[in-house]
Amino acid sequence: MQYSQEAQWLLKEKYANTESEEFFADLARLQNGEPLAYVIGHIPFLGTTIFLDGLPLIPRVETEYWVSQAIDDARKRPDVAHLKILDLCAGSGCIGVAIAHALPNCTVHFAEVDESLHALIARNCAFNGISKDRLSIFGGDLFANIVGTYDLILSNPPYLPQGSDLIAESVLKYEPALALYGGQDGLSHIRSILSRASAHLAQRGMLYIEHEPDQSAAIAAFSAQHNLSCTTHTDQFKTPRYSTIAMAQ
């Protein structure tokens, strides 16, 4: 039988190219529009394996790109061996897991409002060799349960405008709305993060935040209102995709 590219990936990645009753059941899920990553059950992310139990937001390649840039930036810091890092709006924990894997001496905290995903974050840490003494997992909305400051805060918050018509049908049907929508203009979570960031950034701290391309100007303006400097960067597709934010000098 001639399979689609996604079906071939499913057969190879989950079933070692062996057709079975379970494979055909998963093939039906795929043909019904369920995302391939959910059907396989895990996804690669910067040299780590991220499980997707509980159906968190599926990590995107654009996110993978800017996190790799953040890791490169961190490696250039003189304090790289002692970094304290926060993965804010953690979801599956892919960002924090990847940076903890790449920087083996850092401490990583995860903040995720959906506490049903905390066990998944712990599983992804354990599977990728992140020891328990290097991590903590917090619930609560954004910084609600976060105390102290961080050298790096990395966040892929909900930032799509409510009712956006840019979302694929499979995303709308299967991925969590809690992780997608940021209010009427998509900026409600981002504004909240920026208004509280200075209380949680160390002296040389840096916040990396993902957003929609057309939100760049608003994020820069809101940052300035809170005595923060903001630089927007493009992703691998030359699209403005994330901003780095620090205390203004």
Secondary structure, DSSP 4 states (H G I P E B T S, - for coil): -PPPHHHHHHHHHHHTT---HHHHHHHHHHHTT--HHHHHSEEEETTEEEE-TT--PPPPHHHHHHHHHHHHHHHTSTTGGG-EEEEES-TT-HHHHHHHHHSTT-EEEEE-S-GGGHHHHHHHHHHTT--GGGEEEE-SSTTTT--S-EEEEEE----BPTT-S-S-HHHHHHS-GGGTB-STTS-HHHHHHHHHHTTTEEEEEEEEEE--GGGHHHHHHHHHHTTEEEEEEE-TTS-EEEEEEEE--
